[in-house]
């Protein structure tokens, strides 16, 4: 694994792959602009039938930019920033009795700067902590699936950390 890089994990196959370099060892760039540049380059040569889901930290939530990415089949899930200014537009109906939606308290459409996005209010049944996930995925996706995918991010982080530890010990 290259240090200073951004990596992707394919949740279907478990394949870890290098996406782009944030630092060349001497000069470090901001991670989000580097990721955005990578996605923009990918869009130019992209097969439009291939979809990408970016599950990322709060720094990635630029609603205007992600709204444009939907036409390239690029979607994101993140945590909603505590200071996000958004207006509730409508609630999205979901099956609260379905097992996948356990812990989901609300599924709603919000708006910021004329851009609409979905928010899942999820209360962790074990800890009681409320999490608010933001996504550009279509509202047909179960809100519990969105929460589960975000929590999968921690599995991904653990995979990255384990890989870095193993690679650095060689």
N, C-alpha and C positions, 0 to 999 in steps of 0.2 A: 504494500500500500504506500502510495506517495504521501508524504506529509504535506499539509497545506492544501489539500484537494477537497473537492466535493464529490461524494460518491452516491450511487443509487443502488437500492436493493429491490430486485424483482420479487414481489411477495408471492408470486405463483411458483417460481423456480428456486428462489433463494439465492440467485446469482447476484453477486456484488460486483458493480462495475464503476470505473472511474468516469466522472462526468467532465469536470473542468478543474483547472488549477487556480487557487486563490493567491498563492505566493510562489515566487521563484526561488525562495530561500533567502533573499535579501530584501525584497520589497513586497509588502503585504497589501492586498487590495481589500475593499469591503466585500463581504461574501455575497450579499444580495444583488448588487449590480453585476457581479461576475456571473451569478446564476441566471439573472435575467438576460444577459448577453448570450449565454449558452443557449437558453431557450429560444431566443430570437434567431440565432444561427440555425438551430434545429428546425425552426418553422420554415425557413427558406428551402430546405431540402427534404422536408418531412413528407412522408406518406400520410395524407389526410385521414386515412382510415385507422391509423394507429392513435390510440388515446394514451395520455400520460396523466398520472395523478401525483401531485407534489404534496406531501404531508410534511409541513415545515413549521418552524417556530413563528412567533408573532411578528418578527421583523419582515416577513414576506407579504403581509397583508396590504397591498396597494390595490384597492378595489377597481380603479379605472383600468389599470394594466391587466389585472386578471380577467376582467370582463372582456377585454379584447382577445385574450388567450383562448376563450371558449370556442372561437371560430377555427382554431387550430387543434381542437380537442385536447387542450391542456387545462386541467382542473386543479384546484388546490383545496386542502383542508388545513386549517390552522386553529389556534386559540384566538378568540376575539380579544383584542386589547381592552384593558379596563377603561381606558380613556377614549375609546372609539365613540364617535358621534354618529349615531344612526337612528333612523326613525322606523318604528314598527309599521309595516304595510299591511300584513295579513298573517293569520295563522295557517299553517299547512296541516291538513288532516293526516293522521297516521294511526295505525293500529296499536294502541297502547297495551293491548292484551298479548300481542306477539312477543315471544321470548326475546327476540333480538332487540326489542325496544325497552327492555327492563332498565329503569333508571332515567329514561327520557321524560322530562317534565313538559317540554314545549318544543315545537318545530315551527319556525316562523320565517317570513320574508321580511328583510330589513332593507333600508335604502340609505345610501351615503353618496352625496354629489350626483344624484340621478342614477346611480348604479344600484341594482338590486342584487342581493345575495341572501343565502339561507343561513340561519343560525339555529343550532341545536343546544338546548339547555338540558344538560345531563347531570344528574346527581348520582355520584358513585355510591352504590348500595352498601359498600363496605365501610367507607370513611364518612359518608354524608356530605362530602365536599361537592359544591356546584362547579361544573365546568361549562364554559360556553364556547362551542366550536363554530367556526365560520367556514363556509364552503361555497364554491361555485358549481358544485355538482348539481345535476337536475334534481328537482324536488321529488322525483319518483324514487330516489334512493332512500331507503329506510333511514331514519335519523339514528337508530341504534347502530347501523352499519358504519355511519360516519364517525360516531364516537369510538367504535371498535377499531377502525382504521387509524384514528389518531393515537389511541393507546398502543397500537402495533408499533408506532414510531419508537416507543421505548425499547421494544425488542430490537428494532433496527439499530438504535443507538448502542445497545449492548453488543450487537454483532460487530459494529464498527470498532468499539473499544476493544473487544476481544481480538479482532483482526490486527489492530494497531499494536497491541501488546505482544501477540505472537510474532508479528513481523519484525518488531524492534528487538526481539530476543535472538534473532538469527545472526 
